[in-house]
Amino acid sequence: MNRIIKFIFLDILKNKIVLLYTVLLAAFAWSAFSLEDNSAKGILTLLNVILLTVPLVAILFATIYIYNSAEFIELLLSQPVKRTTIWFSLFVGLSLSLVLGFLIGAGIPILIYAPSDVGFMMLAIGSIITVVFVAIAFLSAIITRDKAKGIGISIMLWLYFALLFDGLVLFLTFQFSDYPIEKAMIVISALSPIDISRILILLHLDVSAMMGYTGAIFKEFFGTTIGLVISFVILLLWIAVPFFISLTKFKHKDL
C-alpha cells in the first residue's frame, strides 16, 4: 500500500494543475496579508477564498483524477492487491498531495503573518476541508461511469455547499422566525462542512456579527471549547461517511 500511495503522491505533485493551484494560493495569501493593516483582516480575506477555492479545486481535481486513472486502477485490480487497499491508497495519495499544496501555498504566509491560534486553526481547517471534498469526490466518481456526469455531480455538490446552503438556511430562518428553531439550526449547520469550517475560524476571531445566524446560535449554545470539539467531530464524519460509502460501492462494483 505504501508503494501505491508514494507513486500517486509523486505523480500528483508533478501535475501542473497542482503546481498552479499552489502558486495562486501563495500569491493571494501574500497579497491578502500585505494589503491589510492587521493579520485579523488578512485572515478574514483569506478565509473567503479558502472556503470557496480549496473545496472546488479538491473536488474537481480528485474527481477528474479518478476517472483518468481508470486504466491504472484496472491494472492494480489485476494484481494480488485488495480493492480496499487500492481505494484507500488513492484517497491518501490525493489527499496528501492537495493538503501539501495548500500548506505550501497558504501555510507559509499564514505562519509568517499570523503565527497564532487563529493562524493554526486556519491551516487545520484548510487541510481538513481539502480531505472532506476529496472524500466527496470519491463518492461522486464511483456513482457513475460517465465522466461528464461524475464531474457534473461534483460541481453541483460544491455549488450546494458553497453557495446554496446559506441561502436555504436564511430561507428557513425567515419562514420559521416565529418558532423556536435555535436547536434545529444547530443541527442544520452540521449539514455543510463549509459552514462548520467558517464557524470554527470566526469563533477564534470572536467576530460574532460576521458569523451569520447559524454561527451565532452555535456559539451561544455550545461555547467555544465544546463547539470546537463538536465541529471537528462533524468534519471527521464528513470525511469518513462519504469515503466509506464510496469504498463499499467500489468493493462491489463490476469494473
N, C-alpha and C positions, 0 to 999 in steps of 0.2 A: 504493500500500500504506500509506503514512504517513497518508493521509486516513482510511482504514478503521480503522487502529489508533487514531487520535485519536478517531474517532466512538465506537468501542467503549469505549475507556478513559473518556471523559467520560460516556458513558451508564451505565457500571457505577458510577462514582463517585457518581452521583446516586441509586443504588439504596439503599433504606432498610435492606436486609439488610446491605450492606457497611458502612454507617454504624453500624448497631447492633453489628456484629462488631468494628469499630474501638473503639467506646466500651467494650464489655465487656472487650476485651483490655486497654485502658488501665486500667479500674477494677481488674481483677485484678492487673495488673503493679504498680500503685501500692500496692495492698494487700499484695502479697507482700513487697515491699521494706520497707514501713512497719512490718509486724508482726514481721519478723525482725531479730535483733540484728546480723547482718553480711550483706554482699552475697552471699557464697557460698551461704548458706542460702536467700536470696531467689531466686538463680539456680536452685537445685535445685527449689524450689517452683514457679517459673515454667516450668521445663523440662517437668515432668509435664503441665502444661496445654498447652504449645505442641505437644508430641508427640502429643497426643490431639485437641485442639480445632482447631488450624490445619489438619491434614490433612483432618479431617471437613468443615470449612467449605469448604475449597478444592475437594474432590472433589464435594461435593453442589451447591455453588453453580455450579461450572463445568458440571456435567452438566445441571442444570436450565436454565441459560442457553443452552446449545447447542440443547436441544430447543425452548425458547421462541423461539429466533432462526431457526427453520426457514424461515419466510417471508422473513426478511431475507436469509438465505443463498441462497434460490432467486432473489431479486431480484438479488443480486450475480452469480449464475451467468448471468443473462440479459444481463449487461453483458460487454463485452470484457475480462474480468478472469480471469486464470488461477486454476484451483482451488487450486494451491499457494499463491498469494498470499492468497486468501480464508482458507484454513485457518490459515496462518501468522499472518495479521493477527488472527484471532480468538484464537489462542493467546497472542500477545504482549499484546493488549489485556487479556485476562482475567488473565494472569499479573502484568502491571504494576499493575493496579488492586488486586488482592488483596495483592501484596507491599507496595504503598504503605500499605494499610490496616494490615498487620502492623507495618510500620516506624513508623507514627504511633502506633498503639495500644500496642505493647510496646517499641518502639525508644527513645522519649523517656525513659521511666522507667529502662530499662537503661543508657542513656548517662549519666543523672544519678547513679544509684546504683552502677553497676558499669562505669565507663569504663576497662576493662582488656581484656586479651586474651580473657578468658572472655566478657565482655560483647559484644565484637565478633564472637566466634565464635557466640554465641547469635543475634545478628542475621543472620549469614550462613546459619546452619543453618535458622532460621525462614523466611528468604526462599527458600532452595533447596528446602526440603521443601514449601513452597507451590507452587512451579513443578512439582515432581515429581508432586504429586497433581492438579494441573491437567492435566498430560500424561496421567495415568492416566484422568482423567475424559473426556478427548477420545476415548481408546480405548474406554471403556465406552459412550459415546454413539453412536459410529459402528458398534458391533457390531450394534445392533438399532434398528429404527424405533420400537418400543414404548417410550414414555416411562417407564412403570412398571417395565418390565424393565431399562431402562438405569439408572434410579435404584437399583433393587434390586441390580444388579451393582456399582455404585459403593459402596453401603453394605456389601455382602459383602466387597469388596476392602479397604475401610477396617477392617472388623472383623478380617480376617485379619492385616493388617499391624500394627494397633494392639494387638490382644488375643491372637489365636490363635497367632501366630508364636512368641512367647516360650514359650507352653505346649508347642508342638511341639518347640522346642529343648530344653526341660527334659526332655520325654519321651524324646527321643533320647539325651540325656546320661545319664539313669538306665538306659536299656535297654542302652546300649553302654559303660557305665562301665568295664568290664573290658578294653576295647580302646583302643589309641592313636588317639583320634579328634580330637586337637587341630587338625591341619591341616584335617580335614573341617569342623570347627566354624567355622574361619575362613572357609571358602567359604560355609557355610550362613548366616553372619552377613551376607553380602553380598546375600542374597535378600530383605532387608527394608530399605527406605530409612529407616524409623523407628529400627530397631536401629542402623544405621550412624550416624545423627544423634545418638542417645543416647551412643554410644561416643565420638564426637568431642567432645562437651561434657564428659563425665566424664573424658576424658584430660586436658583442660585443668584441671579441678578437682582432679585427682590423688586421686580417691576410689575406688580400685580395689575396695574392699569393696562398693561400691554399683553397680558396673558389671555385675554378673552374670557368668556363666561365659563367654559369648562375648566380652564386653568385656575380661575379664582375659586370655584367651588372645590376643586381638587385640593388646593392649599388650605382652604377653610376647614375641610372635614378631616384631612389626614395630617396636616402639618408637614414640615419639610422632611424630617427624618423618615417617618413612616411612608410618606409619599414617594420618596426616593426608592425605598425598598420595594414597594408595590409596583412602581413604574418599571424598575429593572426586571422584576419577575415577569411582568406582562411582556416586555420586549424580548425576553428569552423565550417566552411562549410563542411569540410571533416568529422566532427563528425555528423553534422545534416543530411546531404543528405543521406548517407548510412543507418543511423538508421531509418529515416522516410520512406525510401523505403522499408526496412525490416518490419517496423511496418504496412505499408499498405498491404504488402503481407501476414503478419501474421493475420491481421484482416479478410481477405477474404479466408484464407487457410482452407481446409477441413482436420482437424486432425483426 
